[in-house]
Amino acid sequence: MRQNAEQREQTWPALPLEAWSDTFATLHMWTQIAGKIRMAQSPWINHSWHVTLYVTTRGLTTSPIPYLSRTFEIEFDFVNHKLILLASDGRTGGFPLEPQSVAAFYRRLMEELEKLDIHVDIHKKPNEVADPIQFDQDETHRMYDPDYANRFWRILVQADRILKEFRGRFIGKCSPVHLFWGALDLAVTRFSGRIAPQHPGGIPNLPDWVTREAYSHEVSSCGFWPGGGPIPYPAFYAYAYPEPAGFAAASVRPEAAFYSTDLREFILPYDAVRQADSPDGTLLEFLQSTYEAAANLANWDRASLERHAPKSVGR
């Protein structure tokens, strides 16, 4: 169904990086705090799947986190702009999402957890960012624009929906669709089943052993990222590890997609999706064609890894 301009803007809002970069930087640190709380309390799952956040109908959540005989959950509500704490014993907590420093957010969140008799210690140094400032000392990042936070979430809703459709085509090992707070990107990763060569590491402020475990097996991965560095705009991305010979020169769709030599990934600008006649179809075309490039060039056993639509059965 075609959408008019107003409907399109509601579903696929503009998100120019320069307009919300300060909010993005602050929200990035806030989500890292929540993610590290989940990480500190959760059993290790392969490829760091135990640390991620998930898209909800109102924002982002940690999902239930174990704590002794209870569980608790941290939710970012980007509709009413609240940080919400929910515990399995019925107690709740939280505070408004509003302009405040990372240090203030950290203190308020820890105080709210204490009120629920939840005591968690985390490593306070941010990951995967240059020149990190400890959370409890960060008075630099303090911007929160509710409009842009809401736009970001609305895009995540669409990306999450379509990435899940794409994920459903694969029956091999595949990650959930989840948000990694290290770079604040929504991702889904397919696995060939084969062991990969040791990753070189070198990601800023991330232990190499974490990266090497994450890329212990051959992958084709894709997702959405708000942008930064050599890609100063929001974009969908796709990459393979290890990158097979000829991947960078592979023919992928749609025409707006290109291979970034800086990131060693295929990039599809978000605006090319939001302005397309069929955003869903355009994004699925990108996801499928980049996966096929990776899988074909690396000789994946596609027949056993991919789901084929069952034949229709008459009733």
C-alpha positions as CSV (number, residue, x, y, z in Angstrom):
1,M,0.0,0.0,0.0
2,R,1.4,3.4,-1.0
3,Q,1.8,6.0,1.8
4,N,1.2,9.7,1.5
5,A,4.0,12.0,2.5
6,E,2.7,12.5,6.1
7,Q,2.4,8.7,6.6
8,R,5.9,8.1,5.1
9,E,7.5,10.7,7.5
10,Q,5.8,9.0,10.4
11,T,7.0,5.6,9.4
12,W,10.4,6.4,8.0
13,P,11.4,9.8,9.6
14,A,14.4,11.8,8.6
15,L,17.4,11.4,10.9
16,P,20.2,13.7,9.7
17,L,23.2,12.8,11.9
18,E,24.3,16.4,12.3
19,A,20.9,17.4,13.7
20,W,21.0,15.0,16.7
21,S,24.7,14.0,17.0
22,D,24.9,15.4,20.6
23,T,21.7,13.4,21.6
24,F,23.1,10.4,19.8
25,A,26.3,10.6,21.8
26,T,24.5,10.9,25.1
27,L,22.0,8.1,24.4
28,H,24.9,5.9,23.3
29,M,26.4,6.2,26.8
30,W,23.1,5.7,28.5
31,T,22.4,2.5,26.6
32,Q,26.0,1.3,27.4
33,I,25.2,1.7,31.1
34,A,22.0,-0.4,30.8
35,G,23.8,-2.9,28.7
36,K,26.6,-3.3,31.1
37,I,24.2,-3.9,33.9
38,R,22.7,-6.8,31.9
39,M,26.1,-8.1,31.0
40,A,27.2,-8.1,34.7
41,Q,24.3,-10.2,35.8
42,S,23.9,-12.5,32.8
43,P,25.5,-15.9,32.0
44,W,27.8,-15.7,29.0
45,I,26.2,-16.5,25.7
46,N,28.3,-17.1,22.5
47,H,29.2,-14.0,20.5
48,S,28.2,-11.7,23.4
49,W,24.5,-12.3,22.7
50,H,23.9,-11.8,26.5
51,V,24.7,-8.1,26.4
52,T,22.4,-6.7,23.8
53,L,19.2,-4.6,23.9
54,Y,16.0,-5.3,22.0
55,V,13.4,-3.1,20.2
56,T,10.0,-2.8,21.9
57,T,6.7,-1.2,21.0
58,R,7.8,1.9,23.0
59,G,11.6,1.9,22.9
60,L,14.4,-0.5,24.0
61,T,14.7,-3.1,26.7
62,T,17.3,-5.2,28.3
63,S,14.8,-8.1,28.6
64,P,14.6,-9.8,32.0
65,I,17.9,-9.8,33.9
66,P,18.6,-12.4,36.6
67,Y,19.2,-11.2,40.1
68,L,19.4,-13.9,42.8
69,S,15.9,-15.4,42.8
70,R,14.3,-12.4,41.0
71,T,14.6,-10.8,37.6
72,F,14.5,-7.1,36.6
73,E,14.3,-5.2,33.4
74,I,15.4,-1.8,32.2
75,E,13.4,-0.1,29.5
76,F,13.9,3.1,27.6
77,D,10.4,4.5,26.7
78,F,10.9,6.9,23.8
79,V,7.1,7.6,23.6
80,N,6.7,9.1,27.1
81,H,10.4,9.6,27.5
82,K,11.0,7.6,30.7
83,L,13.5,5.2,32.0
84,I,11.5,2.4,33.6
85,L,12.6,-0.3,36.0
86,L,10.5,-3.4,36.5
87,A,11.2,-6.2,39.0
88,S,9.6,-9.6,39.1
89,D,8.4,-9.0,42.7
90,G,6.1,-6.2,41.5
91,R,8.3,-3.3,42.5
92,T,9.0,-0.6,39.9
93,G,11.2,2.5,39.6
94,G,12.5,5.0,37.0
95,F,12.9,8.6,36.1
96,P,12.3,10.9,33.1
97,L,14.5,10.8,30.1
98,E,15.5,14.5,29.8
99,P,18.7,16.5,29.3
100,Q,21.1,15.3,31.9
101,S,24.8,14.3,32.0
102,V,25.9,10.7,31.7
103,A,27.2,11.0,35.2
104,A,23.7,12.1,36.5
105,F,22.0,9.3,34.5
106,Y,24.4,6.8,36.0
107,R,23.8,8.0,39.6
108,R,20.0,8.1,39.1
109,L,19.8,4.6,37.6
110,M,22.0,3.1,40.3
111,E,19.9,4.8,43.0
112,E,16.7,3.5,41.5
113,L,18.1,0.0,41.5
114,E,19.2,0.3,45.1
115,K,15.6,1.2,46.0
116,L,14.6,-2.2,44.5
117,D,17.3,-3.9,46.6
118,I,19.3,-4.6,43.5
119,H,23.0,-4.0,43.8
120,V,25.1,-4.2,40.6
121,D,28.7,-3.1,39.9
122,I,29.7,-2.5,36.4
123,H,32.9,-1.6,34.5
124,K,32.4,2.2,34.1
125,K,34.6,2.7,31.1
126,P,32.7,2.9,27.8
127,N,33.5,0.5,25.0
128,E,34.2,0.9,21.3
129,V,34.5,4.7,21.5
130,A,37.6,6.9,21.2
131,D,38.6,9.0,24.2
132,P,36.1,7.3,26.6
133,I,35.1,9.1,29.8
134,Q,34.0,7.0,32.8
135,F,30.2,7.1,33.2
136,D,30.3,8.5,36.7
137,Q,32.6,11.3,35.6
138,D,31.0,12.2,32.3
139,E,29.6,15.7,32.5
140,T,30.3,16.3,28.8
141,H,27.5,14.3,27.2
142,R,24.2,15.7,28.4
143,M,21.9,16.4,25.5
144,Y,18.5,14.7,25.0
145,D,16.2,15.8,22.2
146,P,13.0,13.8,22.6
147,D,12.0,14.3,19.0
148,Y,15.1,12.8,17.6
149,A,15.2,10.0,20.2
150,N,11.7,9.1,19.1
151,R,12.7,9.3,15.4
152,F,15.6,6.9,16.1
153,W,13.3,4.4,17.8
154,R,10.7,4.6,15.0
155,I,13.4,3.7,12.5
156,L,14.5,0.8,14.7
157,V,10.9,-0.4,14.7
158,Q,11.0,-0.6,10.9
159,A,14.5,-2.1,10.8
160,D,13.7,-4.6,13.4
161,R,10.6,-5.7,11.6
162,I,12.3,-6.2,8.2
163,L,15.5,-7.8,9.7
164,K,13.2,-10.3,11.4
165,E,11.6,-11.1,8.1
166,F,15.0,-11.6,6.5
167,R,16.1,-13.7,9.5
168,G,13.1,-16.0,8.9
169,R,14.6,-17.1,5.5
170,F,17.5,-18.9,7.2
171,I,17.4,-22.1,9.2
172,G,21.1,-22.3,10.0
173,K,22.6,-20.8,13.1
174,C,21.5,-17.2,13.3
175,S,21.5,-14.5,16.0
176,P,18.5,-12.7,17.2
177,V,17.8,-9.3,15.9
178,H,19.4,-7.2,18.6
179,L,21.0,-3.9,19.4
180,F,24.7,-3.8,20.3
181,W,25.4,-0.8,22.5
182,G,29.1,-0.8,21.6
183,A,28.4,1.0,18.3
184,L,24.6,1.4,18.9
185,D,23.7,-0.6,15.8
186,L,20.8,-3.0,15.3
187,A,22.1,-6.3,13.8
188,V,21.3,-9.8,12.7
189,T,24.1,-12.3,11.9
190,R,24.0,-15.6,9.9
191,F,26.6,-18.3,10.3
192,S,27.9,-20.8,7.8
193,G,28.8,-23.4,10.5
194,R,32.5,-23.2,9.7
195,I,35.2,-22.0,12.0
196,A,36.8,-18.6,11.0
197,P,40.4,-17.5,11.1
198,Q,41.4,-15.6,14.2
199,H,40.1,-12.0,14.1
200,P,42.9,-9.4,14.3
201,G,41.0,-7.4,17.0
202,G,41.9,-3.8,17.3
203,I,38.5,-2.3,18.0
204,P,38.9,0.7,20.3
205,N,38.4,0.0,24.0
206,L,37.2,-3.6,23.4
207,P,39.4,-6.5,24.5
208,D,40.6,-8.5,21.6
209,W,39.5,-11.8,23.1
210,V,35.9,-10.5,23.0
211,T,36.1,-9.7,19.3
212,R,37.8,-13.0,18.6
213,E,35.1,-14.9,20.3
214,A,32.4,-12.9,18.5
215,Y,34.0,-13.8,15.2
216,S,35.0,-17.3,16.0
217,H,32.9,-18.6,13.1
218,E,32.2,-17.5,9.6
219,V,29.5,-14.9,9.3
220,S,27.4,-12.8,7.1
221,S,26.0,-9.9,9.1
222,C,23.8,-6.9,8.4
223,G,22.0,-4.1,10.2
224,F,21.2,-0.5,10.8
225,W,23.6,2.2,12.2
226,P,22.9,5.9,12.8
227,G,26.3,6.8,11.2
228,G,29.6,8.4,12.0
229,G,33.2,8.8,10.7
230,P,33.4,8.0,7.0
231,I,29.6,7.5,6.8
232,P,28.2,10.7,8.2
233,Y,24.6,9.7,7.8
234,P,22.3,6.8,8.9
235,A,22.7,3.7,6.9
236,F,22.1,0.0,6.5
237,Y,25.2,-2.1,6.3
238,A,26.3,-5.7,5.4
239,Y,29.6,-7.4,5.7
240,A,31.2,-10.9,5.8
241,Y,33.9,-12.3,8.0
242,P,36.2,-13.5,6.8
243,E,35.6,-11.4,3.7
244,P,35.8,-13.8,0.7
245,A,37.8,-12.8,-2.4
246,G,35.8,-10.7,-4.8
247,F,33.3,-9.5,-2.2
248,A,34.0,-5.8,-2.5
249,A,33.4,-6.0,-6.3
250,A,30.2,-8.1,-6.0
251,S,27.1,-6.8,-7.8
252,V,24.5,-6.0,-5.1
253,R,21.2,-4.2,-5.2
254,P,19.7,-1.6,-5.2
255,E,21.8,0.8,-7.2
256,A,22.3,3.2,-4.3
257,A,24.3,0.5,-2.4
258,F,28.1,0.7,-2.4
259,Y,31.2,-0.9,-0.8
260,S,33.0,1.3,1.7
261,T,36.7,0.6,1.7
262,D,37.0,2.4,5.0
263,L,34.6,0.1,6.8
264,R,34.9,-3.0,4.5
265,E,31.2,-3.2,4.4
266,F,28.4,-2.6,1.9
267,I,26.5,0.5,2.7
268,L,22.9,1.5,1.7
269,P,22.1,5.0,2.8
270,Y,19.0,5.1,5.0
271,D,17.5,7.9,2.9
272,A,17.6,5.6,-0.2
273,V,15.3,3.3,1.7
274,R,13.0,5.9,3.2
275,Q,12.5,7.6,-0.2
276,A,12.0,4.4,-2.2
277,D,8.6,3.5,-3.6
278,S,8.8,0.3,-1.5
279,P,11.1,0.8,1.5
280,D,10.5,-2.8,2.7
281,G,11.3,-4.2,-0.8
282,T,14.4,-2.0,-1.2
283,L,15.9,-3.0,2.1
284,L,15.1,-6.7,1.6
285,E,16.8,-6.5,-1.8
286,F,19.9,-5.1,-0.2
287,L,20.0,-7.7,2.6
288,Q,19.4,-10.6,0.3
289,S,21.9,-9.6,-2.4
290,T,24.7,-8.8,0.0
291,Y,24.1,-12.2,1.7
292,E,24.1,-14.0,-1.6
293,A,27.4,-12.3,-2.5
294,A,29.0,-13.5,0.7
295,A,27.5,-17.0,0.7
296,N,28.2,-17.7,-3.0
297,L,31.8,-16.4,-3.0
298,A,32.6,-18.3,0.2
299,N,30.8,-21.5,-0.9
300,W,28.3,-21.8,1.9
301,D,26.1,-24.8,1.8
302,R,23.1,-22.7,1.0
303,A,20.7,-25.6,0.2
304,S,20.9,-26.8,3.8
305,L,21.1,-23.4,5.5
306,E,18.2,-21.6,3.8
307,R,14.5,-22.0,4.4
308,H,12.4,-22.8,1.4
309,A,8.7,-21.9,1.4
310,P,6.6,-25.0,1.9
311,K,4.2,-26.0,-0.9
312,S,0.6,-24.8,-0.3
313,V,-1.7,-27.4,1.2
314,G,-5.4,-27.4,0.3
315,R,-7.8,-27.3,3.2
